[in-house]
Structure formats: structure tokens, C-alpha cells
Amino acid sequence: MRRRSFGVTLAAAALLTSGAGTPEQPGPEQRITVRAGSPGATTAVLTAWQRTGSEWTKAYGPVPAHVGKNGVGQASESTSRTPAGVWPLTEAFGTEPAETRLPYREVTTSDWWVSDVASPHYNTHFACAPGRCPFDEAAGENLGKAGPVYANAVVIDYNRSPVVPGAGSAFFLHVTDGKPTAGCVAIAGADLAELLRWLDPARHPVIEISG
């Protein structure tokens, strides 16, 4: 993990004090913060932190990030807004291999993320051949056709437990194309590769997004 020597600010420290957890649900020991300058901003600063005991220390960053075209806040299927809040990071995927401890799926053009609000598979991964899927493919995202932005991606577990139709789907931490996103968080590929190596499901990683 490449480290950068920046001091922890009081504001950042305050952000990291939540999430102590319980014996049944341990609190996060890895946290990625994404902080936009305002709710309407389309750029943000991403920093990775790790907890030892009660102390958080910087593990990576800060690095620049792009967020949704409509900024950060309450997400929905009808906006391009990145969901504000704290969300688990439990799995990853990509069209290219990745070195990571997260469950990782190499995707093809038979891999989709379902955004059809009428489908029971809404906001889940589904594998099916194009033209043969049990949902409206026009309202889904073919992960294998997205190009370099999905070379590697981490799923942001927003609206996944429970899934609320229309509340928004397909939010990922992925490779940037240099532009605001449809609601995802996007960073340089080299930075994402480093974070994938660092993320450890045994440490209950989360992403904390604010604007």
C-alpha cells in the first residue's frame, strides 16, 4: 500500500469516530471517505483510513475523485446523484483481473447490473446472454460493454439490504474517464488498483460519502 504523508484534520477525525459496531456486527476497520466540497459538486477528495484499536490512521490518499453529475445526496433511479451516507464494500468486479481479497468477478457481455424497477432482480448482478434476460435490458447495465471504466470496480452496497425499487441502483467505485458520473465514485485506475489490494473483507470495509 503506497502511503502519502498528510496530517489528519479534526474534521476528518470526527468523521471516523462513528461505527464502533457490536460483537455480532463488528465496526469497520477500513474506511474510504469521499468528501465533496458541496452537495452540488461533481468532484471530491477520496482518502482511505484504517483502524487499530480506537485509532484511525491514513492508509492512502488523498486522491481526486469524480462523483455524480447531480452531486452528492439522496440518490434515486431518476437522478445522477451519488448516495450520501456510509455503505459497506463487500464485492468487486471488472473486465480485467485484479489483485484483491474481496470476492471478485471477471465480467463479460453476459454480466448485467439490473436497473429495471419492475424486476425482482433490481439492483443485483445477473448473468444472462444479451437478448435473453428476464428483465428490461434497456433499463440495465451490461457490465462487459462499459469499456475501460469497468476494468476494475468495487460495488457500493447502497440500496441492497433491503432493496427499494426506484431508490437507485448500480453504484460503484470504478475507474474514471475524467468526467462526472451517473452517480458512482470514480478515481484513477492506478489508485483503484492500490485500494483493491488494500481492501480486506475481514476488516469490514465501508465507504463514507458526504457533500
N, C-alpha and C positions, 0 to 999 in steps of 0.2 A: 504494500500500500504506500503510494507516494504521499508524503506529508508536506504541508505548507505551514510556515511559522507565522500565524496570525493570532493575536490575542483574543480571548473570549470576552465579548462585551456583556454588560449587565443585562441588556435586553435579551441577548441570545441565551444567557444562563437562565433567565426567567422562563423562557420558552421550554427549556429542557427539564424543568423540575417536576413536570406532571408525569403521570403514567407509572406509578410505583408498582401497580399490579397486586395480585393476590397469590397465595400458594397454588390455587387452581389455575390462575391465569397470570403467569409472571409478567412483570412490566418489561418494556423494551430495553434492550442493552445496546441496540444500534438505532440511530435516528438520523434521517435525512431531512434537513429543513430547507424549505423553498420559500423565500421571502420576497414578495413583490413590493415595490415602493408604494403602491396604492391599489385599491380594488380594480381599477380600470387599466392598470399597467399590463403590458404584454411581455415584459422581461422581468427576470427575477435573479436572485442570488441563491445558489444551492451549496449547502455545506453538509458534510457527513460528520457525525459525532458517535462516540462510543462511551458506554458507561462501565465503570469499575466500582463496585460498591455503590456509594451515593454520589460519586463524582463523574461528571461528563467532561470528556476531552475531545478536541478536534481530531478527526481522523483523516479528513480530505477536504480540500477546497479552501476558500470559496471559489466557485466557478460560475460563469454566466449561464443562464437558462432562459428558454422561451416558454411562455405559458399561453393560455387561450387567447384567441382574438378578442373575446369579450372580457378578458381579465380573470380575476380570481373571486370566487364567492359561491353562491348557490348554483350548482350545476343542474342541467336538465337535458333532455334529448333535443330540445329546440334551440339551445344556445351553444356557443363555443366558449364556455367558461370552465376554467379549471376548478375542481371542487375544493373549497377551503375546509380544513379540518385535519385530523390525524387518522391515517389509514394504514393497515398492515401491508407488508410486502411479502408475499408468500410464494410466488412463482414467476418464471420468466420464459421468454421465447425469442425466436429470431430465425431469420433465413440463413444465418451463419452460425457456426459453432461458438460456444462461449465457455470460458473457464469460470465456473461458479458452483457454489454449494446449494443454491436454490434449485428446486425442481425445474428442469429446463427442457423445452420442447422445440425441436427444429421444425419450422413450419414450411409448408408448400402451398400451392394454389388450392389444395383441398382443406385448408385450415381457415376457419372463419371466426370472427367475433360477432355475436348476434346482437343487432340493434333494432330488430323488429319488435315493437312494443306489444304486439298481439301474440308473440310466440312464447311458449313455456320455457324456451331456451334463452330468453332475453338476458343480455349481459353475461353470457357464458361463452366459452370456447366450444366450437362444434366442428367436427370433421365430416365433410361430405364433398362429393365431386360437384363442380360447378354445373348448375342446371338441374341438380337432383336433391337440393336441400329442402328440408321440411319447414322452411321459413322464407320470408321475402328477402331474396338475396340482394335486392336493391337497397334494402334497409339493413344490410350487414356489411362487415368489412372483411374483404379477402386478405388475410394476413400475408400470404405469399406474393401478392401483387402490389404491395405498398411500396416496394423499392427499398433504397438504402436506409430510410428512416427506421425500418424494422429489421435491420441487420441484427440488432440486439434490442430487447425491450424487457422491462420489468412491469408486471401487472400491478396497478394501484387498486387495492381492494375497496374501492368506493362502490356503494350500492350493490353489494354482493351477499350480504347476510343480515337481513333478508333482502331480496331483490325487489325493488319497487318499479313497476313498469312506467316508463317515461321520465324517471328521475335522473337518467343519464347512464351511458354505457361506454365501454371501450376506452378507459383512461389508463394510459401507460406512461412510464418513464422511458423515453426512447431517444434515438439519435436525431439531432437537429438538422434541419435543412436551411437554417438561418432565418426562419420566418416564425411568426406566431402560429400556434397550433389550433386544432379544433377542440382543445380542452386538455390535452396531455401536457406533460412537462418534458422538454427536450433539451439535451445537452450534447456536447461534442462526443463523438464516438470513442475517442481515447479515454475521456473521463468516465463514460459509462462502462467501458471495459474494466477500469480500475474498481468501480463500485461493485460490479458483478463479482469480481474476485473477493471483495471485502465482505459482501453480504452473507450472513450466516443464519439460516432459519432457526438454529438452536439459540440464537440471541434475540429472537422475536423482533425483527426489524420493522420499523414504521417510517412513513413519510409524513411530515407535518407541513402543510401548505397554508400560507397566510398572505394577505394583501392589504 
